[in-house]
Structure formats: structure tokens, C-alpha cells
Amino acid sequence: MRLFDFALAPNPRRVRMFLAEKSVEIPLVQINTREREQFEESFHAKNPQNAVPVLELDDGTCIAESVAICRYIEELHPEPPLMGMDAKSKAIVEMWNRRVELVGYVAASEAVRNALPMFEDRGLSGVPRGVPQIPALVERGKQTLGRFFGMLDRQLAGNPFVAGEAFTIADITAFVTIEFAKRVDVAIPGSGAENVVRWHGEIASRPSAAA
């Protein structure tokens, strides 16, 4: 196996953190998306969506999408469980991971892609050119991130981790989302998010946070 990665991109970081928590090592192949290497024909053949990460198996099968890759790794290496242990816990982890994606990660992505100069004429992921940035989406993304921090703080008020008592992929997604949002100068609120501050500090101290 090998993992097509870009060290500065948030989605590959989710997979790298997941692998680090599992103590699983997979060779990395860097695809510099800032230099638009994701649009080269050799990579496009592996993922027509022109995005990293992509896990290429020994038989040539290519698995894209961060959670799909993590699901595959979870099946191969079930310990420690990062996607739940039984029907109930798996559903709860999936629910919270999806909430974090929809309310937080999508908002951060919307703000970043419509604000940073490197994405000029590339307002949508996977499209090489011809999609102008929309400044109004930057503000909407930032406002939605405010809702995300509120949602997360309420959940963490009574739980040590995002999906409950155990560290899971939902924590990885939330942590990467918060780090990603810093690119548009959005940080954890100074007040009203004390539970997020506590949790974020704990996740940042885990070795996987450096992956």
C-alpha cells in the first residue's frame, strides 16, 4: 500500500492522525496541490475528483475520501477502535463525525477556499480553473464556524471526547477542523468555549497531533 498525501492539506492529516493512533505506517507519496499536481493525468487516473488523500492498495485499487480510507484501516487494524465497538457506539461515532464535518469542516473549507489567493479561480475543490471565489461565502463560513464551536462546547460539557468516553475519528475531524480554520484567522472563542479549550489542549498533546 501507499498513501498519496500532501503535508499541508487538512484531509490527508485526518488520515495521518488516524494511522498514528493505530501505530500503522504506510509509505507516503506527496502530491503538491499548491503546484496543482493533483490535476496531472497520472494522479487523475487514481482519483477523478483530483483530491488527496488516496490510498492505493497492492492490487492497484484506489480508495479516496478520508473516512473511507480510515474505515479500511479500521477493518485491518481494529485496535484501538476509533470508529466504535458495537452497533450503538459505531452509530454515535458516525453521527458526531458527520456533524463535525457538516457544521465545522465544510464551513472552514468554504471560508478558506473563497479567501486565500492560492484558490483564485478555483472556488471548488477538484476543479482546475474557471470557478471564481465568492467573498460572501467567507463570511458565511466564519459565521457557521461560530455555530460549530457552540455545538462542540455543549457536547464536550458532559463528555471527555466528541463522541463520548473514548477518543475516536470524530475527535480527529474536529481537531483538524479547528487547525484548518486558523488559515482564515478563526480561532476557538475566548469565552463560551471553555470545554473546547480543555479538549483541544488534550488532543494537541497526543503524539498523533504531530502527524
C-alpha positions in Angstrom: 0.0 0.0 0.0 0.9 3.6 -0.4 -0.9 6.8 0.6 -1.0 9.8 -1.7 -0.7 12.7 0.7 0.1 16.4 0.9 1.6 17.5 4.2 -0.2 20.9 4.3 -3.7 19.7 3.4 -6.2 19.0 6.1 -7.9 15.9 4.8 -4.7 13.9 4.5 -3.9 15.0 8.0 -7.0 13.3 9.3 -5.8 10.0 7.8 -2.2 10.5 9.1 -3.6 11.1 12.6 -5.8 8.0 12.3 -2.8 5.9 11.3 -0.6 7.3 14.1 -3.3 6.4 16.7 -3.2 2.9 15.2 0.6 2.8 15.1 0.3 1.8 11.4 2.9 3.0 9.0 2.2 3.4 5.2 4.6 4.9 2.7 3.6 8.4 1.7 3.7 9.9 -1.8 3.5 13.7 -1.8 1.1 15.3 -4.3 1.8 19.1 -4.1 -1.7 20.5 -4.5 -0.3 24.1 -4.4 1.5 23.2 -7.6 -1.6 21.6 -9.0 0.0 18.2 -9.2 -3.4 16.7 -8.4 -4.6 17.6 -11.9 -1.8 15.6 -13.6 -3.1 12.7 -15.6 -1.2 10.1 -13.6 -2.9 11.2 -10.4 -6.3 11.9 -12.1 -6.4 8.3 -13.1 -6.2 7.3 -9.4 -8.8 9.8 -8.3 -11.0 11.6 -10.9 -12.0 14.0 -8.1 -8.5 15.4 -8.2 -8.0 15.4 -4.4 -5.9 13.9 -1.7 -5.7 11.6 0.1 -5.8 8.4 -1.9 -4.9 5.0 -0.6 -3.6 2.7 -3.3 -3.7 -1.0 -2.4 -1.2 -3.6 -3.6 -3.7 -4.8 -6.2 -4.0 -1.3 -7.7 -7.3 -0.5 -6.1 -7.5 3.2 -5.2 -9.6 4.3 -2.2 -10.3 8.1 -2.0 -12.1 10.1 0.7 -10.6 10.3 4.2 -13.3 8.4 6.1 -13.4 5.6 3.6 -9.6 5.2 3.9 -9.9 5.2 7.7 -12.7 2.6 7.5 -10.5 0.4 5.5 -7.6 0.8 8.0 -10.0 0.2 10.9 -11.1 -3.2 9.4 -7.5 -4.2 9.0 -6.3 -2.9 12.4 -9.3 -2.9 14.8 -7.2 -1.9 17.9 -7.6 0.6 19.3 -11.1 1.1 18.0 -11.5 4.6 16.5 -14.9 4.1 14.9 -16.9 2.4 17.6 -17.1 -1.1 19.0 -20.7 -2.1 18.6 -23.8 -1.1 16.7 -24.7 1.7 19.1 -21.2 3.2 19.6 -20.5 3.0 15.8 -23.6 4.9 15.0 -22.8 7.6 17.6 -19.3 8.0 16.3 -20.6 8.3 12.8 -23.2 10.8 13.8 -20.7 13.1 15.6 -18.1 12.7 12.9 -20.7 13.7 10.3 -21.9 16.6 12.4 -18.4 17.9 12.7 -17.9 17.6 9.0 -21.1 19.3 8.0 -21.1 22.2 10.6 -17.4 22.7 11.0 -15.2 21.2 8.3 -17.4 22.3 5.4 -17.6 25.8 6.8 -13.8 26.1 7.3 -13.3 24.8 3.7 -15.8 27.2 2.3 -14.1 30.2 4.1 -10.5 29.1 3.2 -11.3 28.3 -0.5 -13.0 31.6 -1.0 -10.5 33.7 0.9 -6.9 32.6 0.1 -5.2 33.9 -3.1 -3.9 30.4 -4.0 -7.5 29.4 -4.7 -8.3 32.3 -7.1 -10.3 30.9 -10.0 -10.6 27.5 -8.1 -13.5 28.2 -5.8 -14.4 24.4 -5.8 -12.2 21.5 -4.9 -11.2 19.3 -7.7 -11.8 21.8 -10.4 -8.6 23.1 -12.1 -9.9 26.5 -13.0 -12.9 28.6 -14.0 -14.7 28.8 -10.6 -14.4 32.3 -9.2 -14.2 32.9 -5.4 -17.3 34.3 -3.7 -16.3 36.7 -0.9 -19.7 36.4 0.8 -19.0 32.7 1.4 -16.0 33.6 3.5 -18.2 35.5 6.0 -20.8 32.7 5.9 -18.2 30.1 6.6 -16.9 32.1 9.6 -20.4 32.5 11.0 -21.1 28.8 10.6 -17.8 28.1 12.5 -19.2 30.1 15.4 -22.2 27.6 15.4 -19.7 24.8 15.3 -17.8 25.9 18.3 -21.1 26.3 20.2 -22.2 22.8 19.2 -18.8 21.3 20.2 -18.7 23.1 23.5 -22.1 21.9 24.5 -21.2 18.3 23.6 -17.9 18.4 25.5 -19.5 19.9 28.6 -20.6 16.4 29.6 -18.1 14.2 27.7 -14.3 13.9 27.6 -14.3 13.4 23.9 -16.5 14.4 21.0 -18.4 11.1 20.7 -18.4 10.3 24.4 -16.0 8.5 26.6 -13.4 7.4 24.1 -11.1 9.1 21.6 -12.4 8.5 18.0 -12.3 9.7 14.5 -14.7 12.4 15.5 -12.0 14.0 17.7 -9.6 13.8 14.8 -12.0 15.5 12.4 -12.9 18.2 15.0 -9.2 18.9 15.8 -8.2 19.1 12.2 -11.2 21.4 11.5 -10.1 23.8 14.2 -6.5 23.9 13.0 -7.8 24.4 9.4 -9.9 27.3 10.4 -6.8 29.2 11.6 -6.0 29.8 8.0 -8.7 32.4 7.9 -7.9 33.7 11.3 -10.8 31.9 13.1 -9.8 30.5 16.5 -11.5 29.0 19.5 -13.6 31.8 21.1 -12.0 33.5 24.1 -15.2 32.9 26.1 -18.1 30.5 26.0 -15.9 27.6 24.7 -14.0 26.6 27.8 -14.8 22.9 27.2 -13.4 23.1 23.7 -10.3 24.8 25.0 -9.8 21.9 27.6 -10.4 19.3 24.9 -8.2 20.9 22.3 -5.3 21.1 24.6 -5.6 17.4 25.4 -5.8 16.4 21.8 -2.9 18.7 20.8 -0.7 16.9 23.4 -1.3 13.5 21.8 1.6 12.3 19.6 -0.8 11.8 16.7 -1.4 15.6 16.5 2.1 16.0 15.0 1.3 13.5 12.2 
